[in-house]
């Protein structure tokens, strides 16, 4: 049985919950559960249930807030030009003075649409950081004689409270279907990445080398070392390089053997983020690692001295693999 894609729908208004469930019936490969929650409420729902789902589908700034707080993909239903145009036509049919109030993402679409169709529309916007100012903007609109406002759920309750008729900017079924199809595509792409990641994990763990990846602050991002050795190694690196942000290549040696197969040292590289260290500390290969106490290892000549040591090591390996000078030449069959 094929595994279904688990999708959590978080809608800013209840009507979108119903629409999500209806559209999900057209896609047998998904299992969608929709809940209502706007802004902070939707964020709380996402934090509570995100571990049980593969992808989250939400709308506008609620989707933006959720994407910054969870570790699974978040698909924005978005607001289409047709959605805005439909609400404008509904407001025109009321025969009252009306305006549009919303986030800048909404008002930008409305301005472009009005410029294209030559529609006269008063537009008021507020930023996600100052969304609580929508109440003040509605009070000013009331004083200016506006009777109807096109908005989302944030100004909705206060508009009704002061006597302005709100028209909720709803998402169409087409917008919801596009979001669900985008979620399905994203899931398949992630599955391919997860498969590749699992293969790389297997290769890394089956390798005789040990690997440690740190960020620029010296925090461990990935490690194949044992827990105790990992901490000791990080402490060793911090002593060698007190400021990892400016010194990315650090020569080191460990008191234990982490590899049974020697490997050639890597050339120091600069301006890499995150900082990565591949550990191979077989006793025979330690001689190829430059010693910071050596007078030849200077800041000006780090790269040159290291390349000389590396070239000498490689030359010795190559010389050992060559046949003796007096040995007969190889014979070839014709």
C-alpha positions in Angstrom: 0.0 0.0 0.0 1.4 3.4 -1.0 2.0 5.8 1.8 -0.2 8.8 1.7 1.1 12.4 2.0 0.0 13.8 5.3 -1.0 17.5 4.9 -2.1 19.8 7.7 -4.3 22.7 6.5 -4.3 25.8 8.7 -7.0 28.3 7.5 -7.5 31.9 8.8 -11.3 31.5 8.5 -13.7 28.6 8.8 -14.9 28.7 5.3 -11.4 27.9 4.0 -11.4 24.8 6.3 -14.4 23.4 4.4 -13.0 24.3 1.0 -9.7 22.6 1.8 -11.5 19.4 2.8 -13.6 19.4 -0.4 -10.6 20.0 -2.7 -8.6 17.2 -0.9 -11.2 14.7 -2.0 -9.9 15.1 -5.6 -6.4 13.8 -4.6 -6.5 10.2 -3.4 -2.7 10.2 -2.7 -3.0 12.7 0.2 -4.5 12.7 3.7 -5.5 16.2 4.7 -6.7 17.5 8.0 -7.7 21.2 8.1 -8.1 23.4 11.2 -9.0 27.0 11.7 -6.4 29.4 13.1 -5.3 33.0 12.2 -1.8 34.4 12.9 -0.8 33.4 16.5 -3.6 30.8 16.7 -2.5 29.2 13.5 1.1 29.3 14.7 0.1 27.5 17.9 -1.7 24.8 16.0 1.3 24.3 13.7 3.7 24.0 16.6 1.5 21.4 18.3 0.8 19.1 15.3 3.6 19.7 12.8 5.5 16.6 13.9 2.6 14.4 12.8 2.5 15.7 9.2 4.7 16.0 6.1 3.6 19.4 4.9 1.6 22.4 6.1 -0.7 24.4 3.8 -1.8 27.8 5.0 -2.4 31.3 3.7 -0.6 34.7 3.5 1.0 36.0 6.7 -0.2 33.0 8.8 1.8 30.8 6.4 4.8 33.1 6.7 4.8 33.0 10.5 4.4 29.2 10.5 7.3 28.7 8.0 9.7 30.4 10.4 8.7 28.2 13.4 8.5 24.6 12.1 10.9 22.3 10.3 8.6 20.9 7.6 7.7 22.6 4.3 4.9 25.2 4.4 2.9 26.0 1.2 1.2 29.4 0.9 -2.2 29.3 -0.7 -1.6 32.8 -1.8 -4.1 35.5 -2.9 -4.9 35.6 -6.6 -6.0 38.5 -8.8 -9.3 36.8 -9.4 -9.9 36.5 -5.6 -9.3 40.3 -5.2 -11.4 41.2 -8.2 -14.4 39.1 -7.0 -14.4 40.9 -3.7 -14.2 44.3 -5.4 -17.2 43.4 -7.5 -19.1 42.4 -4.3 -18.2 45.7 -2.7 -19.3 47.7 -5.7 -22.7 45.9 -5.6 -23.4 47.3 -2.1 -23.6 50.8 -3.5 -21.7 52.2 -0.5 -18.4 53.9 0.0 -15.8 51.1 0.3 -12.1 50.6 0.6 -9.6 47.8 0.9 -7.6 47.2 4.1 -4.9 44.6 4.5 -1.2 43.6 4.6 1.1 45.0 2.0 1.2 41.6 0.2 -2.6 42.0 -0.4 -2.6 45.7 -1.1 0.2 45.4 -3.7 -1.9 42.9 -5.7 -4.9 45.2 -5.4 -3.0 48.2 -6.7 -1.7 46.3 -9.7 -5.2 45.0 -10.5 -6.8 48.5 -10.2 -4.1 50.0 -12.4 -4.6 47.3 -15.0 -8.4 47.6 -15.1 -8.7 51.3 -14.3 -10.7 50.7 -11.1 -10.9 53.5 -8.6 -10.3 52.0 -5.1 -9.1 53.4 -1.9 -6.4 51.2 -0.4 -5.0 51.2 3.2 -2.2 48.9 4.2 -0.3 47.9 7.4 2.8 45.8 7.9 3.0 42.4 9.6 5.0 44.0 12.4 2.2 46.6 13.1 -0.9 44.6 12.3 -2.5 45.7 15.6 -2.8 49.2 14.1 -5.6 47.9 11.9 -8.1 48.9 14.5 -6.8 52.5 14.4 -7.0 52.6 10.6 -10.6 51.3 10.8 -11.6 54.0 13.2 -10.1 56.6 10.8 -12.0 55.0 7.9 -15.2 55.2 9.9 -14.7 59.0 10.4 -14.1 59.4 6.7 -17.5 57.9 5.9 -16.6 54.4 4.7 -19.4 51.9 5.1 -17.8 48.7 3.6 -14.3 47.3 3.8 -12.6 44.5 2.0 -10.2 42.8 4.4 -9.0 39.5 5.9 -9.7 38.1 9.4 -7.5 40.5 11.3 -9.7 43.7 10.9 -12.9 41.7 10.6 -14.2 41.7 14.2 -13.3 45.4 14.8 -15.0 46.4 11.6 -18.3 44.8 12.7 -17.9 46.3 16.1 -17.8 49.9 14.8 -20.5 49.4 12.2 -18.5 48.9 9.0 -19.6 46.0 6.8 -16.6 43.7 6.2 -16.2 41.6 3.1 -13.7 38.8 3.8 -11.1 38.3 1.1 -11.6 34.6 0.5 -9.5 32.1 -1.5 -11.0 30.4 -4.5 -11.1 26.6 -5.0 -8.6 27.0 -7.8 -6.1 28.7 -5.4 -6.5 25.9 -2.9 -6.1 23.2 -5.6 -2.9 24.9 -6.8 -1.6 24.9 -3.2 -2.3 21.2 -2.7 -0.6 20.3 -6.0 2.4 22.4 -5.0 2.5 20.5 -1.7 2.4 17.2 -3.6 5.3 18.3 -5.8 7.3 19.5 -2.8 6.8 16.2 -1.0 8.1 14.2 -4.0 11.1 16.5 -4.3 11.9 16.1 -0.6 11.6 12.3 -0.9 14.3 12.3 -3.5 16.5 14.5 -1.3 15.8 12.2 1.7 16.8 9.1 -0.4 20.0 10.8 -1.5 20.7 11.9 2.1 20.1 8.4 3.4 22.6 7.0 0.8 25.2 9.6 1.8 24.6 8.8 5.5 25.3 5.1 4.8 28.5 5.8 2.9 29.7 8.1 5.6 29.1 5.6 8.4 30.6 2.8 6.5 33.8 4.8 5.9 36.9 4.1 8.0 37.3 7.9 8.4 35.5 10.0 11.0 33.8 13.3 10.2 32.9 16.4 12.2 31.1 19.5 10.9 30.9 22.6 12.9 29.3 26.0 12.3 31.2 29.3 12.6 30.5 29.4 16.3 32.1 26.0 16.9 28.8 24.2 17.5 28.5 20.7 16.2 26.2 20.2 13.2 27.1 16.6 12.3 29.5 14.1 13.7 30.4 10.4 13.4 32.7 10.5 16.4 31.7 9.1 19.8 30.1 11.5 22.2 33.1 11.7 24.5 35.7 12.0 21.7 33.5 14.6 20.0 33.6 16.9 22.9 37.4 16.4 23.4 38.0 17.1 19.7 35.9 20.3 19.7 37.9 21.5 22.8 41.1 20.7 20.9 40.0 22.7 17.9 38.9 25.7 20.0 42.4 25.7 21.6 44.1 25.6 18.2 41.7 28.2 16.8 40.3 30.6 19.4 38.4 32.5 16.7 36.9 29.9 14.2 35.3 32.7 12.1 38.6 34.0 11.0 40.7 30.8 11.1 38.9 28.0 9.1 41.8 25.6 8.5 43.3 24.2 11.7 46.1 21.6 11.9 45.4 19.1 14.6 46.3 15.7 16.0 44.3 13.4 18.3 45.5 11.0 21.0 43.4 8.2 19.6 43.3 6.4 16.2 40.1 7.2 14.2 41.0 5.5 11.0 42.7 2.3 9.9 43.4 3.7 6.4 45.7 6.7 6.0 44.4 9.6 3.8 46.2 12.5 2.3 45.6 15.8 4.1 43.3 18.4 2.5 44.6 21.8 1.4 43.5 24.6 3.7 40.6 26.5 2.3 39.3 29.9 3.2 35.8 31.5 3.4 33.8 28.3 3.7 30.7 28.1 5.7 29.9 26.0 7.7 33.5 25.0 8.7 34.1 21.3 8.1 36.8 19.1 9.3 37.4 15.6 8.0 39.4 13.6 10.5 41.9 10.9 9.5 44.6 10.4 12.1 46.4 7.2 11.3 49.9 7.3 12.8 51.5 7.0 9.4 49.6 10.0 8.1 50.2 12.3 11.1 53.6 13.2 9.8 52.0 14.8 6.8 50.0 17.2 9.0 52.0 20.4 9.6 53.0 21.3 13.1 52.1 24.8 14.3 55.2 24.8 16.6 57.5 24.4 13.6 59.4 27.6 12.6 58.5 26.8 9.0 54.8 27.1 9.7 54.2 30.9 9.6 51.2 32.9 8.7 52.8 34.2 5.5 54.0 30.8 4.4 51.2 28.5 5.6 49.9 27.5 2.2 53.4 27.2 0.6 54.9 25.1 3.4 51.8 22.9 3.6 51.9 22.3 -0.2 55.6 21.4 0.1 54.9 18.9 2.9 52.0 17.5 0.9 54.1 17.2 -2.3 56.9 15.5 -0.4 54.5 13.0 1.1 52.8 12.3 -2.3 56.2 11.9 -3.9 57.4 9.4 -1.4 54.2 7.4 -1.9 54.6 7.5 -5.7 58.3 6.5 -5.5 57.5 3.5 -3.3 55.1 2.3 -5.9 57.5 2.5 -8.9 59.4 -0.7 -10.0 63.2 -1.0 -9.4 65.4 0.6 -12.0 67.1 -2.6 -13.1 63.9 -4.6 -13.4 63.1 -6.0 -16.9 60.4 -4.1 -18.9 56.9 -5.5 -18.8 56.0 -7.8 -21.7 52.9 -7.2 -23.8 51.1 -9.9 -25.6 50.3 -9.1 -29.3 
